[in-house]
Amino acid sequence: MAKFLFYRLLQALFVLVAVTLIVSFAIRLTGDPAVMLAQGAGSITEADLERIREALGLNQPFLVQYLEFLKGLFTGDMGRSFMGGTSVSELISRALPATLALAFASLFISIALSIPLGVKAAVSRGKWPDQVIRIVSLVGLSFPNFWLAIMLVLVFSITFNLLPPSGMEGWQSFIMPAATMGIILTATNVRLVRTTMLETLRSQYIMVARAKGLSNSVVLYKHALRNCSIPLITYFGLQFGGLLGGIVVVERVFNWPGLGTLAFDAVAARDYPVLQGVITVLSLMIISINLLVDIAYGFVDPRVRKS
């Protein structure tokens, strides 16, 4: 088991280094931060720009800049913002709770909707409830998250003035952003629950449970759903990692004070340290979730460790 854990940790470390290297290189193709900082300062010469680059450490070779970033990353110091001089770690610590809260709320909505709908579709296989649920889920898969977010704002904020259109002020602010991500996730999860339940309902122990005279709800939720919960929990856990990466656009639409908004502003301002820090934290969280799932598989199934 120790060898299995060592290789999984080594793979996770390699992925993290690869992601940070690609991000660090790619963001430097977006433009020169010195030019952004010099805007509005009147006549600026190339010598002035060079002094700004030197102050920011941008005059050093890329590899040197990247190694400095890695050194700071492992010591907990991800540098300071080019624009405000604020510590990147401080900016992320302010924005991370808002992103996590929105992600958990979205996942909760998805699970609360997808499980009963998926079970209903499986039980009604081939009948009109199954057809309606499958068509609605297919339509949900076709919605871009930013389009759905804009439509919710138009309906519930502008037309009926029921919910705040942006910001994070009270529990009402959670409804539209969480619903946007939750509906998109539900469209996928319903189909997964349906497929898993269909396989489980054909099992022999389900027929034995029905033969004992157990109620339909007990058979479905205590026996069938419980026995197919392992792949569902695994998928939901992995989906949470993907949710953190896909939440960026939704946060921007609702002006949510999370990592997505922080990353978007950093791209617009060419603020390399902030963007590197945000992508690194998101990547680290996704890698950690995948690593925990791999380790759990290793404990449960010895064949995974041997492979």
C-alpha positions in Angstrom: 0.0 0.0 0.0 2.9 2.4 0.8 4.2 1.9 -2.8 0.7 2.6 -4.2 0.4 5.9 -2.1 3.9 7.0 -3.1 3.2 6.6 -6.9 -0.1 8.4 -6.5 1.5 11.3 -4.6 4.3 11.4 -7.2 1.7 11.6 -10.0 -0.2 14.4 -8.2 3.0 16.4 -7.7 3.9 16.0 -11.4 0.5 17.2 -12.5 0.7 20.2 -10.2 4.1 21.2 -11.6 2.9 20.7 -15.2 -0.2 22.8 -14.7 1.6 25.7 -13.0 4.3 25.6 -15.7 1.8 25.8 -18.5 -0.2 28.5 -16.8 2.9 30.6 -16.1 4.0 30.4 -19.7 0.6 31.0 -21.2 -0.3 34.1 -19.2 2.9 35.7 -20.4 1.6 35.6 -23.9 -1.3 37.9 -23.0 0.7 41.1 -22.9 3.1 43.2 -20.8 1.9 44.2 -17.3 4.3 47.2 -17.4 2.2 48.7 -20.2 -1.0 48.2 -18.1 0.6 49.9 -15.1 1.9 52.8 -17.2 -1.5 53.6 -18.8 -2.8 57.0 -17.8 0.6 58.2 -16.6 1.2 60.4 -19.7 4.2 60.1 -21.9 6.1 56.9 -21.1 9.4 55.9 -22.6 10.9 52.5 -23.0 13.3 53.2 -20.2 10.3 53.8 -17.9 8.7 50.5 -18.9 12.0 48.7 -18.3 12.2 50.2 -14.8 8.7 48.9 -14.1 9.6 45.4 -15.4 12.7 45.4 -13.2 10.6 46.4 -10.1 8.2 43.6 -10.9 10.9 41.0 -11.6 9.8 40.6 -15.2 13.2 41.3 -16.6 14.5 38.0 -15.5 14.3 34.9 -17.7 11.1 32.9 -17.6 12.6 29.9 -16.0 14.0 32.0 -13.2 10.6 33.6 -12.6 8.9 30.2 -12.6 11.4 28.7 -10.1 10.9 31.7 -7.8 7.2 31.1 -8.0 7.6 27.4 -7.1 9.9 28.4 -4.2 7.3 30.8 -2.9 4.5 28.3 -3.4 6.1 25.6 -1.2 6.8 28.2 1.5 3.2 29.6 1.3 4.2 32.9 -0.3 2.6 33.3 -3.8 3.9 36.8 -4.3 2.1 40.1 -4.4 -0.4 41.6 -6.9 1.1 43.8 -9.6 -1.9 46.2 -9.4 -2.4 46.7 -5.6 0.6 45.2 -4.0 -1.7 43.0 -1.8 -0.5 39.6 -0.9 -1.8 37.0 -3.4 -2.4 34.5 -0.5 -4.5 37.2 1.3 -6.6 37.8 -1.9 -7.2 34.1 -2.3 -8.1 33.6 1.3 -10.8 36.2 1.0 -12.3 34.8 -2.2 -12.0 31.1 -1.6 -14.8 30.8 1.0 -17.3 32.4 -1.4 -16.4 30.0 -4.2 -16.6 26.9 -1.9 -19.9 28.0 -0.6 -21.3 28.5 -4.1 -19.9 25.1 -5.2 -21.4 23.2 -2.2 -24.8 24.9 -2.7 -24.7 24.0 -6.4 -23.8 20.4 -5.7 -26.5 20.1 -3.0 -29.2 21.4 -5.5 -28.0 18.9 -8.1 -28.0 15.9 -5.8 -31.4 16.9 -4.3 -32.9 17.0 -7.8 -31.0 14.3 -9.7 -31.5 11.4 -7.2 -35.4 11.4 -7.1 -35.7 12.2 -10.8 -33.2 9.5 -11.8 -34.9 6.9 -9.6 -38.3 7.9 -11.1 -36.9 7.6 -14.6 -35.4 4.2 -13.9 -38.7 2.9 -12.4 -40.7 4.3 -15.2 -38.4 3.0 -18.0 -40.0 3.4 -21.4 -43.0 5.2 -20.0 -43.9 8.9 -20.3 -42.2 10.1 -17.0 -39.0 8.5 -18.2 -39.3 10.1 -21.6 -40.0 13.6 -20.2 -37.1 13.4 -17.7 -34.7 12.2 -20.4 -35.8 15.0 -22.8 -35.5 17.7 -20.1 -32.1 16.5 -19.0 -30.9 16.5 -22.7 -32.2 20.1 -23.0 -30.4 21.0 -19.8 -27.1 19.6 -21.2 -27.5 21.9 -24.2 -27.7 25.1 -22.1 -24.4 27.1 -21.7 -24.1 28.1 -18.1 -23.6 31.8 -18.9 -26.7 31.8 -21.0 -28.8 30.3 -18.3 -27.3 32.7 -15.8 -28.3 35.7 -17.9 -31.8 34.3 -18.4 -32.3 33.9 -14.7 -31.1 37.5 -14.1 -33.5 38.8 -16.8 -36.5 36.9 -15.4 -36.1 37.1 -11.6 -34.1 40.3 -11.2 -35.1 42.6 -14.0 -38.6 41.5 -14.9 -40.0 40.5 -11.5 -37.5 42.1 -9.1 -37.5 39.1 -6.8 -33.8 38.4 -6.4 -30.6 40.5 -6.3 -28.9 40.4 -9.7 -25.3 40.4 -8.4 -23.1 40.4 -5.4 -23.1 38.3 -2.2 -25.6 39.8 0.2 -27.6 37.3 2.2 -29.0 33.9 1.3 -31.1 35.3 -1.6 -27.8 36.0 -3.5 -27.1 32.3 -3.5 -30.3 31.3 -5.3 -29.6 32.2 -8.9 -25.8 31.3 -9.1 -26.4 28.0 -7.3 -29.4 27.2 -9.4 -27.5 27.9 -12.6 -24.7 25.5 -11.8 -27.1 23.0 -10.1 -29.4 22.8 -13.1 -26.5 22.2 -15.4 -25.1 19.4 -13.2 -28.5 17.8 -12.7 -28.9 17.3 -16.4 -25.8 15.0 -16.3 -26.5 13.4 -12.9 -30.0 12.4 -13.7 -28.8 10.2 -16.6 -26.1 8.7 -14.4 -28.6 7.9 -11.6 -31.0 6.4 -14.1 -28.4 4.1 -15.7 -27.0 3.0 -12.3 -30.5 2.2 -10.9 -31.5 0.3 -14.0 -28.5 -2.0 -13.6 -29.2 -2.4 -9.9 -32.9 -3.1 -10.3 -32.1 -6.1 -12.4 -30.1 -7.7 -9.6 -31.3 -10.9 -7.9 -31.4 -9.4 -4.4 -33.9 -6.8 -5.6 -36.2 -9.5 -6.7 -35.8 -11.2 -3.4 -36.6 -8.0 -1.6 -39.8 -7.6 -3.6 -40.7 -11.2 -3.0 -40.5 -10.6 0.8 -43.3 -8.0 0.4 -41.3 -4.9 1.1 -42.8 -1.6 0.1 -41.7 -0.1 -3.2 -40.0 2.9 -1.5 -38.0 0.6 0.8 -36.9 -1.5 -2.1 -35.9 1.5 -4.2 -34.2 3.8 -1.6 -33.0 1.4 1.1 -31.8 -1.5 -1.0 -31.3 -0.4 -4.7 -30.1 3.2 -4.2 -28.0 2.2 -1.2 -26.2 -0.5 -3.2 -25.5 1.8 -6.2 -24.4 4.7 -4.1 -20.7 4.0 -4.3 -20.2 4.9 -8.0 -22.6 7.9 -7.5 -20.6 9.2 -4.5 -17.4 8.8 -6.5 -18.8 10.7 -9.4 -20.2 13.4 -7.3 -16.9 13.9 -5.6 -15.0 14.1 -8.9 -17.7 16.4 -10.2 -17.1 18.8 -7.3 -13.6 19.2 -8.5 -14.7 20.0 -12.0 -17.3 22.4 -10.6 -14.6 24.5 -9.1 -13.1 25.0 -12.5 -16.3 25.7 -14.3 -17.7 28.1 -11.8 -15.5 31.0 -13.1 -18.0 32.2 -15.8 -21.0 32.0 -13.5 -19.2 34.0 -10.8 -18.4 36.7 -13.4 -22.0 37.0 -14.6 -23.3 37.4 -11.0 -20.3 39.5 -9.9 -19.7 36.9 -7.2 -16.7 37.7 -5.0 -15.0 34.4 -5.5 -11.9 32.9 -7.2 -13.6 33.2 -10.6 -14.1 36.9 -10.4 -10.6 37.3 -9.0 -9.1 35.3 -11.9 -11.1 37.2 -14.5 -9.9 40.6 -13.1 -6.3 39.3 -13.0 -6.5 38.3 -16.7 -7.9 41.7 -17.7 -5.1 43.5 -15.7 -2.4 41.0 -16.7 -1.7 40.4 -13.0 0.5 37.4 -13.3 0.9 36.5 -9.6 -2.8 36.6 -8.9 -3.8 34.5 -11.8 -1.0 32.0 -11.1 -2.1 31.8 -7.5 -5.8 31.2 -8.4 -5.1 28.6 -11.0 -2.7 26.8 -8.7 -5.2 26.7 -5.8 -8.0 25.4 -8.0 -5.7 22.8 -9.5 -4.4 21.7 -6.1 -8.0 21.2 -4.9 -9.0 19.2 -8.0 -5.9 17.1 -7.8 -6.5 16.5 -4.1 -10.0 15.3 -4.7 -8.9 12.9 -7.5 -6.0 11.7 -5.3 -8.4 10.9 -2.4 -10.7 9.0 -4.8 -7.7 7.0 -6.1 -6.6 6.2 -2.5 -10.1 5.2 -1.5 -10.2 2.8 -4.5 -6.8 1.4 -3.4 -8.1 0.6 0.0 -11.4 -0.9 -1.2 -10.0 -2.9 -4.2 -6.6 -4.6 -3.9 -6.6 -5.0 -7.7 -6.3 -1.3 -8.1 -3.2 -1.2 -6.0 -1.6 -4.0 -8.0 -2.4 -2.3 -11.3 
